[in-house]
Each structure stands twice: as structure tokens, then as C-alpha cells.
Amino acid sequence: MAAGFRCKQFFVSHQHCAMKVGTDALLLGAWTSVPASGDCLDIGCGSGILSLMLAQRTGSLQLIDAVELGSAAAAQARQNVLESPWPSRIRVIERDILTYPGSADHLAQRRYQQITSNPPYFTAALTNPDQQKQLARHNDQLPFAGLLQVAAALLVPNGRFSLILPVQEAERLLGLARDSAWHLLRSQAVQSQPDKSPARLLLELGLAPVATEQLPVLLVRDEQGQYSPAYRRLLAGFYLNF
């Protein structure tokens, strides 16, 4: 897995990315709602794994903008897109997402039906001397308040914003969301093994109030260490052996 990750319809190289393809991104890419029409935005795209999963799950006329701050990751994402089945549908933009609205890259003040992000979440950890890892893992460059503000500016009124975060950080983001324009539309806790507490929360937020859909806990591996049936169903379109 050092060089990349192969899915059923595409391959993701990630050797030049600080954050490699992992369970969090794969879960989010398979779990997030996808619109029947309208464009999508991937905030902090890294290797491009989420954008590629969105492209596989959406229609041929739907476009995906993938915004990435790190130069090496953006270059790798562009190459992954070029080698994928959807090179004309994904546009990789090297830019700070906080400066993206109103920029020349943000053509015609585009608004998105779906925004997805696997954001950096370390807030109080020691800084990392590796600048790429610092950008990818620590949210000093993309604080939650700024992330929520820019997503609200870029989302259509009935659009959805999906994220995955550790439980504690998810609760912190939800606290900020409740103090602004956001509403929790859907959530699901993720449990890696039956004897462990949930470690991640999958979240879907919106700007219009609707009843929250609270899904059952998603177990990744069962007592025997095998992938659970629910996890297999969710990732069936991507994992080679599912």
C-alpha cells in the first residue's frame, strides 16, 4: 500500500501525499450522499481519492472540483485524475480553500450540490517538522470555524456537506455548526472492532432544517477480524475483494 491503492475502477497513487489512502477516506467516499444532478466539491483532496469515488458514483454530466493546498498532493491528484476513467469531470485546483470563493478558479461563482471533506483535525498536538504532514494533519491552516463558513458560502441552499472526524473532534465541530447556519441531517458512528468504542463519526450537514437521520453504528471488522457484512455492502463498489 506504500505506492498506492487500487479500487475496482481506478488506482490512486499516494507516495507524494502526507496522508495515504486509508479507511476514513474510503468510508466517507462510499457513505456520503451523492446528488442526482449538480456539481460536487472535495475540500482538501489530497491524492484525489474522494473526488474519484464521487466521480464513480455520480452522472457523466456532473463535475467535481478538488481543492488542495499542498503542491505535491495537488500534483499527485492531477496525475491520478488523468489516469482515471473521468479526467474531464474532475478539476484539481491548488489553492487555500479559505480564499477560493470569489477567486478566478471559482468560475462564475459556482455553487455545489455536494461538498465533501476529510479535514485535518489535530488542534493541540505538537507541530510536525514535515511541512506536508503538518498541512494534512493539523487544522491550524483550516480551522473548523473557517471550514464551516466557506462551505456555507459554496453550498446551494438544499445541498449537503459530508465529513468524517474522530468522535471528540466531530462533537466540537457540531457545537460550532449549531451556533451558525448548519443543521445535522445524517450521522453514523464507526466502530473498528466489537470490543472498542466508536472512533469516528460520519456527518452530513445542511443549511435547511430537516429531521436528523441517526444510522446504526457501522462495525468495520467482526470478532474474527473479518470485514463485517455492513462494511462490505458499503464498500462493494470499490474494494477489489468485496
N, C-alpha and C positions, 0 to 999 in steps of 0.2 A: 504494500500500500504506500510505500515511500514515494513512488513516482506518480501515482495517480489512482483513480477509482473508476472501474468500468461498470456502467449500467447497461440495461438491455438495448437501449437505442443510442447511447453516446458514451464517450470516455472523457474523464476530467483529469488533466494533468495538474498537479498542485505542488511540484517541487520548489517553485519560487514563491509560494504563498506561506505566510507565517502560520495561518490556520489551515490545516489539512481538512479534506473532506471527512466528516465524522457523522455520528448518529444524529446530533442536533439538527444539522442542515438537512439530512435525508428525511428526518421526521417532519420538519417544517414544510419542505417542498412537497411531500406527499399529503400532508394534513390540511394545508391552507385551502380555503375555498378558492375556486377559480371562476371568473365571470364568463358568461356565455358570449359577451361582447365587451369591447373596451380594452384599453391598454393596461399594462402592469409595470410596476417599478420595483426593483430589487435594490435596497439600500445597503451599501457595504458588501458588494457582491463577491469579493474575494476571488476564488477560482472561477466563479460563474455557475456553480452547481445549482443554486436556487433558480437562476434565470433559465437554465437548460431544462430543469424539471418543470417550470412553468410553461416553457415553450412546448414540451411534450404533451402537457395537459390542456392546452388552450387551442383555439382555432387558428387556421392558416392566415387569417387577416388580422390577428391580434399581435401587437408589437410589445416588446419588453425593453425598457431602459434599465441598464445595470450600472449603478454609480459606485465608484470605488476610489478611495483617497490614495491608496498606495500604488506607486508606479509599477513595481514588479508584479503585484497581484493583478492590476489592470491589464498589463501586457499578457499575462498568462490567461486571463479570462478572454481576451480578444482571440488568442490562438485557439482556445477551446471552442469558442463560438464558431470560428472559421472552419474547424474540423467537424462540426456537428451537423445534423440534418437541417438546422434552422439559421444559417448565417445571415439571412436577410431580415430576420424577425427580431434579432437581439442587437442592441446598440450599447457598447461598453463606453462609459464616459468617465474619464479620470478627473475627479473633482470632489471637493468637500461638499457633502450633501447640504450642509447648512447654508452654502452660497449658491445652491443650484436653482431655486426658484428665481425667475427673472433674468437668468443668465442666457447667453447666446445658445448654450446647449439645450436649454429648456424651450424648445421650439414652440412658438405660438401659444405660450403659457399653457402647455399641455397639462391636463389633469388625468389622474389614473383611477381606474375602477378597482384595482387591487394593488396594495403596497405590501411588500414582504421584507422582513429583516431578521437576520440572525446577528443581533448587535453585540458590540463589546460591552462587558458588564462589570469588569473589575473596577472598583472605585477606591479602595483603601489599601490595595496591595502595593508592595514595593515596585518601583519602576523597573522596567526591563531594559538592559543596555542594548538589546537588539531593537532598533527602531521599528522594523516591520512588525515584530511581535507586540511592541508597545501599542502601535496603532490598532492592531487587530484585536487585542485583548482588553485594553483599558479604555474606559469611556470618557477620559478627560478631553478627547477631541470630539466626542459625540455624546454629550450628557443626555440623560433620559428626557429632561425638560425640552432640550433643543430638538431631540428626535420626534417627540410628540408634536411640537409646534410646526416643524417643517412637514411632517406627514399630514397634519390637518390642512396645511396650505396647498398640498398637492393632490389630495383625495377629492373625488367627486362626492356630492352630498350623501349618496347611498352606497358609497364604496366601503371597502373593508381593509383593515391594516392588521397583518398577522405577524406574530413574533414567537420566539422560543427563548426562555430565560430560566436560570436557576430559580427555585421557588422563592427564596428570600428577595432576590432582585425583581422578580415578577410582581411580588406584593408591593415593593417600593414603587415600581412603575405604575401599577394600578392606582396607588394612592395619588400620584401626580395626575393620572388620567382623570380621576374622579373630580379633581379640582379644576379641570378645564372642560373642553367640549366633548370629551370622549365618553363612550358607553361600551361596556363589556358585552359582546354579542355571543361569544362562544369560548369555552375553555376546556382543557383536558390536562390532568396531571399525568406524568410519565414516571413509571417505576421500573428501574433497571432489572430488579430481581424481586421475588416474592418476600424475602426477608429484609428488604431495605425500604426506607421511606421514599416517597416520590422525590426525585431530584430536579425535575424540570416541569415547567408549565408551558403548554401551548396556549396562546392567547389570540383572540380575534376581536379587534375593536372597531367601532364605527362612530360616525358623527350623528346618527339618528337613533333615538332610543327604541329598542326592541327588547323583548324578553330574553334573558340570558340562557343559552343552551349549555348546561353543565354535563359534559360527557363522562362516562365511567373512566376510572383510572386505566391507562394503557400500560400493560405489562410488556416489557421488551423480551425478557427470557424467563422460562418457566423453572421449576425446581430442578430439572435435569440439565439446565443450562442451554436448552434449545430455544430458538425463537418461538414466541407464543403465536397461536393462530391469529390473534388480532393484529399483531405486528406484521405477520406475513401477508395478511389481507391488505393492510395499508401500503406496504412497500412492494406489492406484487408486480407493479408496472415497472419497477426499477432494478431490484436485486436479480442477479443472473440465476440464482438457485431457488427462487421463490416461484 
